[in-house]
Amino acid sequence: MKKLLISTATITLLAAAPALAATPDFNTVDKDGNGSVSFEELIVVMPDTSKEQFAAVDLDQSGELSKEEYETATKS
């Protein structure tokens, strides 16, 4: 089951990659400086990102992207 979830997340992440391409660094997007990026913060710099794409890269389902999640999603 865990392997299936990882595979699904990876496929979804790859589908979301175009919307997350060529993005500013994490600290630039994390406007409130709380150490995570909310959907609202993200769409300021990447307005074409959907809630579904955001949720797909929010692997821990916290509702925000950690630095690791953000960097994994945005690296080329």
Secondary structure as GFF3:
##gff-version 3
##sequence-region A 1 76
A	DSSP	alpha_helix	2	20	.	.	.	ID=ss1
A	DSSP	alpha_helix	26	29	.	.	.	ID=ss2
A	DSSP	beta_strand	36	38	.	.	.	ID=ss3
A	DSSP	alpha_helix	39	45	.	.	.	ID=ss4
A	DSSP	alpha_helix	51	57	.	.	.	ID=ss5
A	DSSP	beta_strand	64	66	.	.	.	ID=ss6
A	DSSP	alpha_helix	67	74	.	.	.	ID=ss7
###
